Amino acid sequence: MSSEQQKQQRHRERQQRLKVQVDSAIAAATEDKGLLLVITGNGKGKSTSGFGTVARAVGHGQKAAVAQFIKGNWDCGERNLLQQHGVQFAVMATGFTWDTQDKTADTAAAELVWQQAEQFLADDAIDLVLLDELTYMISYHYIELDRIERALLSRPATQHVVITGRACHRRLIELADTVSEVQNVKHAFDSGVKAQKGVDW
């Protein structure tokens, strides 16, 4: 057997062992339930990932809803697209503290969006809910953590939820089924490049 044939043989053997492991894991995963996903960390792409999950659900004919707690005044390419496909949006349209510098107004705006989010989380016709940038509402004490937990725990059994935002509270991380942390390695904005339409928003 030539050196090349030996390499091919070793490759096939490795792939076969991997296939056995993957097939075994797939066979063992039998539970069907609504998942709670958390996408947190200081890197770029958390909301993008959340909206990608919404797009995936809609592509499968599922019903989705989005509560956006930041960036409400900004043009949003994802919202522009997904609303055309029946995705409901609740948007905190005040900007945020660094714009308004008005905690009372921001708290009231957050409350209105959270009330709509609670309706989404109670609707068994909605397959997936994105709570975009929800983590800030907890950090800034705009929405009580206990209230959020109650809504998540009492949602329909098959409803999926995605929470995005930095510094996710440990209690939500413990409650979640899947947690991903996006790390910041390098960001164009730090080099003076402005946010780019179609990439950043």
C-alpha positions as CSV (number, residue, x, y, z in Angstrom):
1,M,0.0,0.0,0.0
2,S,1.4,3.4,-1.0
3,S,1.9,6.3,1.4
4,E,-1.1,8.1,-0.1
5,Q,-3.3,5.0,0.2
6,Q,-2.3,4.7,3.8
7,K,-3.3,8.3,4.5
8,Q,-6.6,7.7,2.8
9,Q,-7.2,4.6,4.9
10,R,-6.4,6.4,8.1
11,H,-8.7,9.3,7.1
12,R,-11.6,6.8,6.4
13,E,-11.0,5.1,9.8
14,R,-11.1,8.5,11.6
15,Q,-14.2,9.5,9.8
16,Q,-15.9,6.2,10.6
17,R,-15.1,6.6,14.3
18,L,-16.5,10.1,14.2
19,K,-19.6,8.9,12.4
20,V,-20.3,6.3,15.1
21,Q,-19.9,8.9,17.8
22,V,-22.2,11.4,16.0
23,D,-24.8,8.8,15.2
24,S,-24.8,7.6,18.8
25,A,-25.3,11.2,20.1
26,I,-28.2,11.8,17.6
27,A,-29.9,8.6,18.6
28,A,-29.6,9.5,22.3
29,A,-31.2,13.0,21.8
30,T,-34.9,12.0,22.0
31,E,-36.4,14.9,24.1
32,D,-38.5,17.4,22.2
33,K,-39.1,20.8,24.0
34,G,-39.0,24.5,23.6
35,L,-35.4,25.7,24.1
36,L,-34.1,28.8,25.8
37,L,-31.0,30.1,24.1
38,V,-28.8,32.9,25.5
39,I,-26.3,34.7,23.2
40,T,-24.1,36.9,25.3
41,G,-20.6,38.4,25.5
42,N,-18.8,41.5,24.5
43,G,-18.3,40.6,20.8
44,K,-20.3,41.7,17.7
45,G,-23.0,39.4,16.3
46,K,-25.3,38.6,19.2
47,S,-28.4,40.2,17.7
48,T,-27.4,39.1,14.2
49,S,-27.3,35.5,15.5
50,G,-30.7,35.9,17.2
51,F,-32.2,37.3,14.0
52,G,-30.7,34.5,12.0
53,T,-32.5,32.1,14.2
54,V,-35.7,34.0,13.6
55,A,-35.1,33.8,9.9
56,R,-34.5,30.1,10.1
57,A,-37.7,29.5,12.0
58,V,-39.7,31.6,9.4
59,G,-38.0,29.7,6.6
60,H,-39.5,26.5,8.1
61,G,-43.0,28.1,8.1
62,Q,-42.9,28.8,11.9
63,K,-44.4,31.8,13.5
64,A,-41.9,34.2,15.3
65,A,-42.1,37.4,17.2
66,V,-39.4,39.9,18.3
67,A,-39.1,42.3,21.3
68,Q,-36.3,44.8,20.7
69,F,-35.1,46.6,23.8
70,I,-32.4,48.8,22.2
71,K,-31.7,50.3,18.8
72,G,-35.4,51.0,18.4
73,N,-34.9,54.4,16.7
74,W,-32.4,53.0,14.2
75,D,-33.2,51.6,10.8
76,C,-33.1,47.9,11.1
77,G,-32.5,45.7,8.1
78,E,-33.7,42.6,9.9
79,R,-37.0,44.2,10.9
80,N,-37.5,45.6,7.4
81,L,-37.3,42.1,6.0
82,L,-38.9,40.0,8.7
83,Q,-42.0,42.2,9.1
84,Q,-42.7,41.4,5.4
85,H,-42.9,37.7,6.4
86,G,-45.4,38.2,9.3
87,V,-43.0,38.5,12.2
88,Q,-44.5,40.7,14.9
89,F,-42.2,43.3,16.5
90,A,-42.4,45.2,19.8
91,V,-39.8,47.9,19.7
92,M,-38.5,50.2,22.5
93,A,-38.4,53.3,20.3
94,T,-36.8,55.7,22.8
95,G,-33.2,55.0,21.9
96,F,-31.5,54.3,25.2
97,T,-30.1,56.0,28.3
98,W,-27.1,57.5,26.6
99,D,-29.5,59.2,24.2
100,T,-32.4,60.2,26.4
101,Q,-30.5,60.4,29.7
102,D,-34.0,60.0,31.2
103,K,-34.3,56.8,33.3
104,T,-38.0,57.4,34.0
105,A,-38.8,57.6,30.2
106,D,-36.6,54.6,29.4
107,T,-38.2,52.5,32.2
108,A,-41.7,53.3,30.9
109,A,-40.7,52.4,27.4
110,A,-39.1,49.2,28.5
111,E,-42.3,48.3,30.4
112,L,-44.4,48.8,27.3
113,V,-42.2,46.5,25.3
114,W,-42.0,43.9,28.1
115,Q,-45.8,43.8,28.3
116,Q,-45.9,42.9,24.6
117,A,-43.1,40.4,25.1
118,E,-45.2,38.8,27.9
119,Q,-48.0,38.4,25.4
120,F,-45.7,36.7,22.9
121,L,-44.4,34.4,25.6
122,A,-48.0,33.4,26.5
123,D,-49.1,32.7,22.9
124,D,-48.9,29.1,22.0
125,A,-49.3,30.0,18.3
126,I,-45.8,31.6,18.4
127,D,-43.0,29.1,17.9
128,L,-40.1,31.4,18.6
129,V,-39.6,34.6,20.5
130,L,-36.4,36.8,20.2
131,L,-35.8,39.0,23.2
132,D,-33.2,41.2,21.7
133,E,-30.9,43.1,24.1
134,L,-33.0,42.0,27.1
135,T,-29.9,41.7,29.3
136,Y,-29.6,45.5,29.5
137,M,-33.1,45.8,30.9
138,I,-32.0,43.6,33.9
139,S,-28.6,45.4,34.3
140,Y,-30.3,48.8,34.4
141,H,-33.1,47.6,36.6
142,Y,-35.8,48.5,34.1
143,I,-37.5,45.1,34.3
144,E,-37.5,42.8,37.4
145,L,-35.6,39.6,36.9
146,D,-38.2,37.6,38.8
147,R,-40.9,38.8,36.3
148,I,-38.8,37.7,33.4
149,E,-38.1,34.3,34.9
150,R,-41.8,33.7,35.6
151,A,-42.7,34.5,31.9
152,L,-40.0,32.2,30.6
153,L,-41.0,29.3,32.9
154,S,-44.7,29.6,32.2
155,R,-44.4,29.9,28.4
156,P,-45.9,27.2,26.1
157,A,-43.9,23.9,26.4
158,T,-42.7,23.9,22.8
159,Q,-42.0,27.6,22.4
160,H,-38.3,28.5,21.8
161,V,-36.8,31.8,23.1
162,V,-33.6,33.5,22.2
163,I,-32.2,36.2,24.6
164,T,-29.3,38.4,23.4
165,G,-27.2,41.0,25.0
166,R,-24.0,41.6,27.1
167,A,-23.5,40.5,30.6
168,C,-26.4,38.1,30.9
169,H,-27.5,37.5,34.4
170,R,-26.3,34.2,35.9
171,R,-29.8,33.1,36.7
172,L,-30.8,33.3,33.1
173,I,-27.7,31.5,32.1
174,E,-28.6,28.7,34.6
175,L,-32.1,28.6,33.2
176,A,-31.0,28.4,29.6
177,D,-30.6,25.2,27.6
178,T,-27.9,26.6,25.3
179,V,-25.6,29.5,26.0
180,S,-23.1,31.0,23.6
181,E,-20.6,33.7,24.4
182,V,-19.4,36.0,21.6
183,Q,-15.9,37.3,22.3
184,N,-14.5,40.5,20.9
185,V,-11.2,40.0,19.1
186,K,-11.2,43.1,16.8
187,H,-13.9,45.6,15.8
188,A,-13.7,48.1,12.9
189,F,-15.5,50.8,15.0
190,D,-12.5,50.9,17.4
191,S,-10.3,51.9,14.4
192,G,-12.7,54.8,13.5
193,V,-14.8,53.0,10.9
194,K,-18.5,54.0,11.2
195,A,-21.2,51.4,11.3
196,Q,-21.9,50.0,7.8
197,K,-25.4,49.6,6.4
198,G,-26.1,45.9,5.6
199,V,-23.3,44.7,7.9
200,D,-23.8,46.5,11.2
201,W,-27.4,47.5,10.8
